[in-house]
Amino acid sequence: MASHVVGYPRMGPKRELKFALESFWDGKSTAEDLQKVAADLRSSIWKQMADAGIKYIPSNTFAYYDQVLDTTAMLGAVPARYNWNGGEIGFDTYFSMARGNASVPAMEMTKWFDTNYHYIVPELGPDVTFSYASHKAVTEYKEAKALGVETVPILVGPVSYLLLSKAAKGVEKTFNLLSLLDKILPIYKEVVAELKAAGASWIQFDEPTLVKDLEAHQLEAFTKAYAELESSLSGLDVLIETYFADVPADAFKTLTSLKGVTAFGFDLVRGEKTIDLIKSGFPLGKYLFAGVVDGRNIWANDLASSLKTLESLEAVVGKDKLVVSTSCSLLHTAVDLVNETKLDSEIISWLAFSAQKVVEVDALAKALSGKKDEAFFSANASAQASRKASPRVTNEAVQKAASALKGSDHRRATNVSARLDAQQKKLNLPILPTTTIGSFPQTVELRRVRREYKAKKISEEEYVNAITEEISKVVKLQEDLDIDVLVHGEPERNDMVEYFGEQLSGFAFTANGWVQSYGSRCVKPPIIYGDVSRPKPMTVFWSSKAQSMTKRPMKGMLTGPVTILNWSFVRNDQPRSETCYQIALSIKDEVEDLEKAGVTVIQIDEAALREGLPLRKSEHAFYLDWAVHSFRITNVGVLDTTQIHTHMCYSNFNDIIHSIIDMDADVITIENSRSDEKLLSVFREGVKYGAGIGPGVYDIHSPRIPSTEEIADRINKMLAVLETNILWVNPDCGLKTRKYAEVNPALKAMVDAAKLLRTQLASAK
């Protein structure tokens, strides 16, 4: 019985690639240095999978930024503003597309399906000239082969690539991106030809858009594409991989009828309904790559349950045609439990990171072929039983409180218009008030202080003094810049979710459980293993201290329940909604304590609300109902004069704008600048928004510093569709990843632009 892994984490067990990328971007190392780190990581990954017994080992899953940008490079689809002159695409062009440069902005970045991973959105139009401009897929295959490892090269499939793209600026939004299929398929043929010549026997096309709600003409594009590729693929075994959800019946029929395709891969963790489709109509003689090991969570596989599922599938497709696989790329989970020093032995026994999941895949494959490791399966069964029975998991008081929530929709008693009037009388803000999203740059010195405090190398008094000094600097900087509503900069926080999880019960934390979010940005998601409650206040001390340093309003900064949920590894033994309600009650306690402490502006970030939206429209309403309800629970008890902000970043919000309105926040700040201001189109189309709103005026994920004129132009575009009295001026997101040399001039330009517009508006009266 064969085994397969869809993809693997790139950053390395101790974020080696992250540090190599940042060193290269800062000019402290060379391209050769970066390539050496990457090659060492790839070699280690391939060897690990080979040693574990995996038959179908992936290659070309390693990206310096993301796999969609790699495909854009492969196709030579570089927007004209980057002045690429042809030839093999190098780091300068590649990273300019991802991050921008001194003269031009980056391409749009958005969420990869419903994950916390991001990708760079291709910008396409009828005039794009495609060419084979990156040979990375072939180079990596040859690299593995030279190491004695036979791999399955992976390409983002041609149809999914186009469906994940957008019309470039200046191109009609109605432009049919699939009309470019005939232009990109010749390049795919070139890549396939080179892979065949290099000795590849298998090739994997990732076509994850097949799990979405597709129209008939979109499904027809898959049929057309693979019919066109059929002759080029002759002599190869071809796997089409899907993941993240069930494949709808019409898409399943299209997929399993594709010409030239040998094998089909399915996510059977998040797509359990697909099993019924397989049992009722899987094509004879084809391979089934059964994704039974979860690639998106860190819980140990229930091996006995998975084996039962695999045995039922074996009866359908045949022993020699069933391949045990991960549900999706392991990119979305942590690297290796071996590196963990903070977790206790009981919790560790419940977990499996990427390295352990590879072993689980192999163990299941061997068990199916009659070579079951009884000791391994027995230990797994004991761990499953331990988790179910552990008293650490259940808190009856928390469960009772969460159950009691279902009798109300938890809305504030006064409508938002009246609340804004009451808040303005108290806050006395100018029109177009300026603010930032929360965090300020995390300097090397600041990280050292936190690290030494955690390691008990400095005292609590020394730590408090250092953090207080940092807050004082941030407050003074904002006052000097004349920002209207201040933040304390979050110097005490390494991560917006980790910080809260460390102070809530039911959470566990890793030492090295890093997961890539985008580029070099890594996050360390907490693990929610049990019922959640708040033992004591979490932010009141620092928020009160910051407010005491200024007469201007100081925002209390919290992470919302939906974002904490979606940015954690969540327990899989109860509905996600139940866990979210428990978190909401904890944040509600914190909000009310902040208000009692005199904090009159409180931001409850829901950066990841859109991210958790199910991929199928039929499931949207249920998710949005409990997610929006969870947010309202957090602030239902505050006074009208307490202003509740929320923040969302880097997703397409237009399709959920009515749910955003239903959150009933007083002010929402939201990403706008990097996505070509597509958010504003919803207001142009007539959606009325009565609360305060701050569409981001510049992109903080790029080192580029915008000019006052550029920001003023953005604000004017907003004023064309939004009322002056509700518009806020702010960056797209928090500033923690930037340097002060970038932040100071960018914020000055932002404030100057707001003042310029205030003057113009006053003179126009």
C-alpha positions in Angstrom: 0.0 0.0 0.0 1.4 3.4 -1.1 1.6 6.6 0.8 1.7 10.3 -0.2 2.1 13.8 1.3 0.4 16.7 -0.5 3.0 19.3 0.6 5.3 20.2 3.5 6.2 23.3 5.6 8.9 25.5 4.1 10.1 27.6 7.0 12.1 24.9 8.7 11.8 23.6 12.3 13.3 26.7 13.7 12.2 29.2 11.0 15.5 29.0 9.2 14.0 30.3 5.9 12.4 33.3 7.7 15.7 34.5 9.0 17.4 33.9 5.7 14.8 35.8 3.8 14.9 38.8 6.2 18.7 38.8 6.1 18.6 38.9 2.3 15.9 41.6 2.2 18.0 43.7 4.6 21.1 43.4 2.4 23.0 41.4 5.1 23.4 38.3 3.0 23.5 37.3 -0.7 21.2 35.5 -3.0 23.6 32.5 -2.8 23.3 32.5 1.0 19.5 32.4 0.7 19.5 29.7 -1.9 21.9 27.6 0.3 19.5 27.7 3.3 16.6 26.8 1.0 18.5 23.9 -0.6 19.5 22.5 2.8 15.8 22.6 4.0 14.6 20.9 0.9 17.2 18.2 1.2 16.2 17.6 4.8 12.5 17.4 4.0 12.9 15.0 1.2 15.2 12.7 3.2 12.8 12.7 6.1 9.9 11.6 4.0 12.0 9.0 2.2 13.2 7.6 5.5 9.6 7.5 6.8 8.7 5.3 3.9 6.6 7.8 1.9 6.4 6.6 -1.8 5.0 9.8 -3.4 7.1 12.6 -2.1 6.3 16.1 -3.3 8.7 18.6 -4.9 8.1 22.2 -6.0 6.2 22.8 -2.8 9.0 25.0 -1.6 8.4 28.7 -2.3 10.3 31.8 -1.3 7.0 33.6 -0.9 4.0 31.5 -2.1 3.2 28.9 -4.6 0.8 31.1 -6.6 3.5 33.7 -7.0 5.8 30.9 -8.1 3.2 30.0 -10.8 3.0 33.7 -11.9 6.8 33.6 -12.3 6.6 30.3 -14.2 4.1 31.9 -16.6 6.0 35.2 -16.9 2.8 37.0 -15.9 4.7 40.0 -14.4 2.7 43.3 -14.3 4.3 46.0 -16.5 5.0 48.3 -13.5 7.9 46.0 -12.4 9.8 46.7 -15.6 10.7 43.0 -16.2 12.5 42.6 -19.5 12.1 38.9 -20.0 14.4 36.0 -19.3 14.5 33.9 -16.1 12.7 35.8 -13.3 15.2 36.6 -10.5 14.7 37.6 -6.9 14.5 41.3 -7.7 11.4 41.0 -9.8 9.9 38.1 -7.7 10.2 40.0 -4.4 9.1 43.3 -5.9 5.8 41.6 -6.9 5.5 40.2 -3.4 6.6 43.2 -1.3 6.7 46.2 -3.6 9.8 48.4 -3.9 10.8 52.0 -3.5 8.9 53.1 -6.6 5.9 50.8 -7.1 3.5 49.0 -4.7 3.2 45.2 -4.3 0.6 43.1 -5.8 -2.6 42.3 -3.8 -2.3 39.7 -1.1 -5.3 37.7 0.1 -6.2 34.6 2.1 -5.6 31.2 0.7 -9.1 29.8 0.8 -10.3 29.6 4.4 -6.8 29.4 6.0 -4.5 31.9 7.6 -2.0 31.5 4.8 -1.9 34.2 2.1 -1.0 34.3 -1.6 -0.2 37.0 -4.0 -3.1 37.5 -6.4 -2.1 37.4 -10.1 -3.1 40.4 -12.2 -4.2 39.4 -15.6 -5.8 40.8 -18.7 -6.2 40.2 -22.5 -2.9 41.9 -23.3 -0.7 39.8 -20.9 2.1 38.0 -22.8 2.9 34.7 -21.1 6.3 33.0 -21.4 8.1 30.2 -19.6 10.1 32.4 -17.2 10.8 30.3 -14.1 12.2 26.7 -14.4 11.9 26.1 -10.6 9.6 23.1 -10.9 12.1 21.2 -13.1 15.2 22.5 -11.1 13.8 21.2 -7.8 12.8 17.8 -9.3 16.4 17.4 -10.6 17.8 18.5 -7.3 15.9 15.8 -5.4 16.8 13.2 -8.0 20.5 14.0 -7.6 20.0 13.3 -3.9 18.6 9.9 -4.8 15.0 10.9 -4.0 12.2 10.4 -6.6 9.6 13.0 -6.2 6.2 14.0 -7.6 6.5 17.6 -9.0 3.5 19.8 -8.0 2.1 22.6 -10.1 -0.8 24.9 -9.3 -3.3 23.7 -11.9 -4.1 26.0 -14.9 -7.8 26.4 -14.2 -7.4 27.1 -10.4 -4.6 29.6 -11.2 -6.9 31.6 -13.4 -9.8 31.3 -11.0 -7.6 32.6 -8.2 -6.5 35.6 -10.3 -8.1 39.0 -10.8 -8.5 41.4 -13.7 -5.5 43.8 -13.7 -6.0 47.5 -13.1 -7.6 49.1 -16.2 -9.1 45.8 -17.4 -12.9 45.5 -17.3 -13.9 43.7 -14.1 -16.2 41.6 -16.3 -13.2 40.2 -18.2 -13.3 36.4 -18.4 -10.1 35.2 -16.9 -10.7 31.7 -18.2 -10.4 33.1 -21.7 -6.6 33.1 -21.1 -6.5 29.3 -20.8 -5.3 28.8 -24.4 -2.5 31.2 -23.7 -1.1 29.6 -20.5 -1.5 25.9 -21.5 1.4 26.0 -24.0 3.7 27.0 -21.0 2.3 24.1 -18.9 3.1 21.8 -21.8 6.7 23.1 -21.9 7.0 22.4 -18.1 5.6 18.9 -18.5 7.9 18.2 -21.4 10.9 19.2 -19.3 9.8 17.2 -16.3 9.3 14.1 -18.5 12.8 14.6 -20.1 14.2 14.8 -16.6 12.7 11.4 -15.7 9.5 12.3 -13.8 7.0 9.5 -13.8 4.2 11.3 -11.8 3.0 14.9 -11.8 0.5 16.5 -9.4 -1.8 19.4 -10.4 -3.4 21.2 -7.4 -6.9 22.2 -8.4 -8.4 23.2 -5.1 -11.0 25.5 -6.6 -13.0 22.3 -7.5 -14.3 22.4 -3.9 -16.0 25.8 -4.4 -19.4 26.6 -5.9 -18.5 26.6 -9.6 -20.7 27.5 -12.6 -21.1 25.2 -15.6 -18.6 27.2 -17.8 -16.0 27.1 -15.0 -16.3 23.3 -14.8 -16.1 23.1 -18.5 -12.7 24.8 -18.4 -11.3 21.9 -16.4 -12.5 19.5 -19.1 -11.1 21.7 -21.9 -7.7 22.2 -20.1 -6.9 18.5 -19.4 -8.2 17.4 -22.9 -5.7 19.9 -24.3 -2.9 18.7 -22.0 -3.7 15.0 -22.6 -1.1 14.3 -25.3 1.6 16.2 -23.4 0.8 14.1 -20.3 1.0 10.8 -22.1 3.5 8.5 -20.4 3.0 10.2 -17.0 0.8 9.3 -14.1 -1.2 12.4 -13.4 -2.7 13.2 -10.0 -5.3 16.0 -9.6 -5.4 17.1 -6.0 -8.2 18.9 -4.2 -8.5 19.9 -0.6 -10.2 22.0 2.2 -13.8 20.8 1.6 -16.1 18.3 0.0 -16.1 18.2 -3.8 -19.6 19.0 -5.0 -21.3 16.2 -7.0 -21.1 18.1 -10.4 -17.5 18.9 -9.8 -16.8 15.3 -8.8 -18.3 14.1 -12.0 -16.2 16.6 -14.1 -13.0 15.8 -12.2 -13.3 12.0 -12.5 -14.1 12.3 -16.2 -10.9 14.3 -17.0 -8.8 12.9 -19.9 -5.2 11.9 -19.3 -5.6 11.8 -15.5 -4.6 8.7 -13.5 -5.4 9.6 -9.9 -7.6 11.9 -7.8 -6.9 13.3 -4.4 -9.5 14.3 -1.9 -9.6 15.9 1.6 -11.6 13.3 3.6 -11.2 15.2 6.9 -13.0 18.4 5.9 -14.7 16.6 3.0 -16.4 13.6 4.6 -19.3 13.8 2.2 -17.0 13.1 -0.7 -16.7 9.5 0.6 -20.3 8.9 -0.5 -19.5 10.1 -4.0 -16.5 7.8 -4.2 -18.5 4.8 -3.0 -21.2 5.5 -5.6 -19.2 6.3 -8.6 -15.4 6.2 -8.6 -13.9 5.4 -12.1 -12.6 1.9 -12.6 -8.8 1.5 -12.7 -8.0 5.0 -11.3 -6.0 5.7 -8.2 -7.6 7.2 -5.1 -5.4 9.4 -3.0 -7.3 9.3 0.3 -6.6 12.4 2.5 -7.4 10.9 5.9 -4.5 12.5 7.9 -5.5 16.1 8.8 -3.1 18.6 7.3 -4.6 21.6 9.0 -4.7 20.7 12.7 -2.3 19.3 15.2 -4.3 16.5 16.8 -3.0 12.9 16.5 -5.0 10.9 14.0 -7.5 8.4 15.3 -5.7 5.6 13.5 -8.4 3.0 14.2 -11.1 5.2 12.7 -9.0 6.2 9.7 -8.1 2.5 9.1 -11.8 1.6 9.0 -12.4 4.4 6.5 -9.6 3.3 4.3 -10.7 -0.4 4.4 -14.2 0.7 3.2 -12.6 2.6 0.3 -10.3 -0.2 -0.5 -13.3 -2.3 -1.2 -14.4 0.2 -3.8 -11.2 1.1 -5.6 -9.1 -2.0 -5.0 -6.0 -2.6 -2.9 -3.5 -1.6 -5.5 -5.3 1.7 -6.4 -5.6 3.2 -2.9 -3.0 5.6 -1.6 -3.0 6.9 1.9 -2.4 10.7 2.0 -2.7 13.9 4.0 -5.9 15.9 3.6 -3.9 18.9 2.2 -0.4 20.3 2.4 1.2 20.1 5.8 2.2 23.8 5.3 -0.7 24.7 7.6 0.5 22.9 10.6 3.7 23.0 12.8 6.9 21.1 11.8 8.0 18.6 14.5 7.0 17.8 18.1 10.7 16.8 18.7 11.4 20.6 19.1 8.8 21.0 21.9 10.0 21.8 25.4 7.0 23.7 26.8 4.2 21.1 26.5 3.6 18.5 29.2 3.7 14.8 28.3 -0.1 14.3 28.5 -0.8 17.0 25.9 2.1 15.9 23.7 0.6 12.4 23.5 -2.6 14.0 22.0 -0.7 15.8 19.2 0.9 15.2 15.8 2.9 17.9 13.9 4.0 17.5 10.3 6.8 15.1 11.0 4.5 12.9 13.1 1.7 13.1 10.4 4.2 11.7 7.8 4.7 8.8 10.2 0.9 8.4 10.6 0.4 8.2 6.8 3.1 5.5 6.5 1.7 3.6 9.5 -1.8 3.5 7.9 -0.4 2.5 4.6 1.5 -0.4 6.2 -1.5 -1.5 8.2 -3.6 -1.7 5.0 -1.0 -3.9 3.5 -1.0 -6.3 6.4 2.0 -4.9 8.3 0.2 -3.2 11.1 2.5 -1.8 13.9 0.4 -3.0 16.8 2.4 -1.1 19.4 2.1 2.2 17.5 -1.7 1.7 17.1 -2.1 0.7 20.7 -0.3 3.8 21.9 -2.5 5.9 19.6 -5.6 4.4 21.0 -4.5 5.1 24.6 -3.8 8.7 23.7 -7.2 9.1 22.1 -8.9 7.6 25.3 -6.7 9.9 27.6 -7.9 13.0 25.8 -11.5 12.1 26.0 -11.3 11.3 29.7 -9.0 14.1 30.9 -10.4 16.4 33.5 -8.4 19.3 31.9 -10.7 19.3 29.0 -14.1 20.0 30.6 -15.3 22.9 32.8 -19.0 22.5 33.5 -19.5 26.1 34.6 -18.1 27.4 31.3 -20.3 25.0 29.3 -23.3 26.1 31.3 -22.6 29.8 30.7 -22.0 29.2 27.0 -25.3 27.3 26.7 -27.2 30.1 28.3 -26.2 32.5 25.5 -28.5 30.9 23.0 -31.6 32.7 24.3 -30.5 36.2 23.1 -28.9 37.9 20.1 -26.9 40.2 22.4 -27.4 43.6 20.7 -26.6 47.0 22.4 -29.8 48.8 23.4 -29.1 52.0 21.4 -28.6 52.3 17.7 -25.2 53.2 16.3 -26.1 56.7 15.2 -27.2 57.7 18.7 -24.1 56.0 20.2 -21.8 57.9 17.8 -23.4 61.2 18.8 -22.8 60.4 22.5 -19.2 59.3 21.8 -18.4 62.4 19.9 -19.6 64.6 22.7 -17.2 62.8 25.0 -14.2 62.4 22.6 -14.5 65.6 20.7 -12.6 64.3 17.6 -12.1 66.3 14.4 -13.5 65.2 11.1 -11.4 62.5 9.4 -9.9 61.4 12.8 -6.6 59.6 12.5 -5.6 56.4 14.3 -3.4 53.3 13.9 -4.5 49.7 14.1 -2.6 48.7 17.3 0.9 47.5 17.1 4.1 49.5 16.5 7.5 48.2 15.4 8.8 45.2 17.4 12.5 46.2 17.7 15.3 43.9 18.4 15.7 45.4 21.9 12.0 44.9 22.6 12.1 41.2 21.6 15.2 40.8 23.8 13.4 42.2 26.8 10.4 39.8 26.4 12.7 36.9 25.7 14.8 37.5 28.8 11.7 38.0 31.0 10.2 34.7 29.9 13.6 33.1 30.5 13.6 34.7 34.0 16.9 36.5 33.2 15.4 39.8 34.2 13.0 40.6 37.1 9.4 41.6 36.7 10.2 45.1 37.8 12.9 45.4 35.1 10.4 44.0 32.5 7.6 46.4 33.6 10.0 49.4 33.5 11.3 48.5 30.0 7.8 48.0 28.6 6.6 51.2 30.2 9.4 53.1 28.7 8.5 51.7 25.2 4.9 52.6 25.6 5.9 56.1 26.7 8.0 56.5 23.4 5.1 55.3 21.3 2.7 57.6 23.0 5.0 60.6 22.5 5.6 59.7 18.9 1.9 59.7 18.2 1.4 62.9 20.0 4.2 64.5 18.1 2.6 63.3 14.8 -0.7 64.7 16.1 -2.6 61.4 15.7 -6.1 61.7 17.3 -6.8 58.3 18.8 -3.7 56.6 20.2 -2.6 53.1 20.8 0.0 51.8 23.3 1.9 49.9 20.6 1.5 46.4 22.1 5.2 46.1 23.2 4.2 43.4 25.7 2.8 41.1 23.0 4.7 38.9 20.6 1.5 37.8 18.8 -2.1 39.1 19.1 -3.6 35.6 19.6 -0.8 34.0 21.6 -0.8 36.9 24.1 -4.5 36.3 25.0 -4.3 32.5 24.8 -1.5 32.5 27.4 -3.9 34.2 29.9 -6.9 32.0 29.2 -7.6 28.6 30.5 -8.0 25.7 28.1 -5.0 26.8 25.9 -1.6 25.3 25.5 1.5 26.8 23.9 4.4 25.5 21.9 8.0 26.5 21.9 8.5 26.0 18.1 5.1 25.4 16.7 5.6 28.0 13.9 3.4 28.1 10.8 3.9 30.4 7.8 1.3 33.1 7.2 2.9 34.9 4.3 6.5 35.5 3.0 8.7 35.4 6.1 5.8 36.1 8.5 5.3 33.1 10.9 2.8 32.7 13.6 2.7 30.3 16.5 -1.0 29.3 16.9 -2.1 28.4 20.4 -3.7 25.0 21.0 -7.2 25.1 22.4 -7.5 21.7 24.1 -10.3 22.4 26.6 -13.1 24.7 27.8 -12.1 28.4 27.8 -12.3 30.9 30.6 -10.5 34.1 31.8 -9.0 33.7 35.3 -8.1 37.4 35.6 -7.8 40.7 33.6 -5.4 40.5 30.7 -4.8 44.0 29.4 -6.2 46.4 31.9 -2.8 47.1 33.6 -1.0 48.2 30.4 -4.0 50.0 28.8 -4.6 52.0 32.0 -0.9 52.9 32.2 -0.9 54.0 28.6 -4.0 56.1 29.1 -2.4 57.8 32.1 0.4 59.1 29.8 -1.9 61.2 27.5 -5.0 63.3 27.5 -6.0 61.9 24.1 -8.2 58.8 23.8 -6.1 55.6 24.1 -7.6 52.5 22.6 -7.7 49.3 24.7 -6.6 46.6 22.3 -8.2 43.1 22.3 -8.4 40.2 19.9 -11.9 39.1 19.1 -13.3 35.6 19.8 -13.6 34.6 16.1 -10.0 35.6 15.4 -8.7 33.8 18.4 -10.6 30.7 17.2 -9.5 30.9 13.6 -5.9 31.6 14.4 -5.6 28.8 16.8 -5.4 25.0 16.5 -8.9 24.3 17.7 -10.1 21.3 19.6 -12.0 18.9 17.3 -14.2 17.2 19.9 -17.0 19.9 19.9 -18.4 22.3 17.4 -16.2 25.4 16.7 -19.2 27.6 17.5 -19.3 26.3 21.1 -15.6 27.1 21.6 -16.1 30.5 20.1 -18.9 31.4 22.5 -16.7 30.4 25.4 -14.0 32.8 24.1 -16.5 35.5 23.6 -17.6 35.4 27.3 -13.9 35.7 28.3 -13.4 38.8 26.1 -16.7 40.3 27.4 -15.3 40.2 30.9 -12.2 41.9 29.7 -14.1 44.6 27.8 -16.2 45.5 30.9 -13.1 45.6 33.1 -11.4 48.0 30.6 -14.4 50.3 30.7 -14.4 50.3 34.5 -10.8 51.3 34.4 -11.7 54.4 32.3 -10.8 53.2 28.8 -13.4 54.7 26.6 -12.3 53.4 23.2 -11.9 49.6 22.9 -10.8 47.8 19.7 -11.8 44.2 19.4 -10.0 42.9 16.4 -11.8 40.4 14.1 -9.0 40.2 11.5 -9.9 36.6 10.7 -13.7 36.7 10.6 -13.8 36.5 6.8 -11.1 33.8 6.8 -13.4 31.3 8.6 -16.2 31.6 6.0 -16.9 28.2 4.6 -16.0 27.6 1.0 -19.6 26.7 0.0 -22.3 29.4 0.0 -24.9 27.0 1.5 -22.8 27.0 4.7 -22.2 30.8 4.9 -25.4 31.8 6.9 -24.8 29.4 9.8 -21.1 30.4 10.2 -21.8 34.1 10.0 -24.7 33.8 12.4 -22.6 32.4 15.3 -19.4 34.4 14.4 -21.2 37.8 14.3 -23.2 36.8 17.4 -19.9 36.0 19.2 -18.5 39.4 18.5 -21.7 41.2 19.7 -21.5 39.2 23.0 -18.2 40.8 23.8 -19.5 44.3 24.0 -23.2 44.1 24.6 -22.8 45.4 28.2 -20.9 48.7 27.6 -22.2 52.3 27.9 -23.2 54.3 24.8 -20.2 56.5 25.4 -17.8 53.7 25.1 -16.7 53.4 21.5 -16.2 49.9 20.2 -13.8 49.5 17.2 -13.0 46.4 15.2 -10.5 45.6 12.6 -10.3 43.2 9.6 -7.5 42.6 7.2 -6.6 41.1 3.8 -9.7 39.4 2.5 -12.5 40.0 0.2 -15.2 41.5 2.4 -17.7 42.7 -0.2 -19.8 39.5 -0.1 -20.2 39.7 3.7 -20.7 43.4 4.1 -24.2 43.0 5.6 -22.8 40.7 8.2 -20.1 43.2 9.0 -22.8 45.8 9.5 -24.7 43.4 11.7 -21.6 43.2 14.0 -22.9 46.6 15.2 -19.4 48.0 16.0 -19.1 51.8 16.3 -16.0 51.9 14.1 -14.5 49.4 11.7 -11.0 49.7 10.3 -10.5 47.5 7.3 -7.9 46.6 4.6 -8.4 48.6 1.4 -5.2 49.9 -0.2 -3.5 46.7 -1.4 -6.7 45.3 -3.0 -7.1 48.3 -5.4 -9.7 49.7 -3.1 -12.2 47.0 -4.1 -13.9 47.5 -0.7 -15.1 50.9 -1.9 -17.0 49.4 -4.8 -19.6 48.0 -2.4 -20.5 51.5 -1.3 -20.6 52.7 -4.9 -23.2 50.0 -5.4 -25.4 51.6 -2.8 -24.8 49.8 0.4 -25.4 52.2 3.3 -23.0 52.2 6.2 -23.9 54.3 9.2 -21.1 53.4 11.6 -17.6 54.8 11.6 -15.3 53.3 9.0 -11.6 53.5 8.2 -10.6 51.8 4.9 -6.8 51.6 5.1 -5.0 54.4 3.3 -1.7 52.7 2.9 -0.3 49.1 2.8 1.8 48.3 5.8 3.0 44.9 4.4 5.3 46.7 2.0 8.4 48.8 3.0 7.3 51.5 0.5 6.5 54.9 2.1 3.5 56.6 0.5 3.4 60.4 -0.2 0.9 62.8 1.4 -0.6 63.3 -2.1 -1.1 59.6 -2.7 -2.9 59.2 0.7 -5.0 62.3 0.1 -6.0 60.9 -3.3 -7.1 57.7 -1.5 -9.1 59.6 1.0 -10.8 61.6 -1.7 -11.9 58.3 -3.4 -13.4 57.3 0.0 -15.2 60.6 0.4 -16.9 60.0 -3.0 -18.8 57.1 -1.5 -18.7 57.6 2.3 -20.1 60.4 4.5 -17.4 62.8 5.9 -18.6 62.4 9.4 -18.1 58.6 9.5 -14.7 58.3 7.7 -11.6 57.5 9.7 -8.0 57.7 8.4 -5.6 54.8 9.3 -3.2 52.3 7.8 -4.3 48.9 6.5 -3.0 46.9 9.5 -0.7 46.9 12.5 2.8 48.2 12.2 4.8 45.5 14.1 6.5 44.1 11.0 7.8 47.5 9.9 10.8 49.6 11.0 10.5 53.0 12.6 12.4 54.5 9.6 9.4 53.4 7.5 6.6 54.0 10.0 7.4 57.6 11.0 7.4 59.2 7.5 4.4 57.1 6.5 2.3 58.1 9.5 3.4 61.8 9.0 2.2 61.6 5.4 -1.1 60.1 6.6 -1.7 62.8 9.2 -0.7 65.5 6.8 -3.2 64.1 4.2 -6.0 64.1 6.8 -5.2 67.7 7.7 -5.1 68.8 4.1 -8.5 67.3 3.4 -9.9 68.9 6.6 -8.8 72.3 5.3 -10.2 71.7 1.9 -13.5 70.5 3.3 -13.7 73.5 5.6 -13.0 76.0 2.8 -15.6 74.3 0.6 -18.4 75.0 3.0 
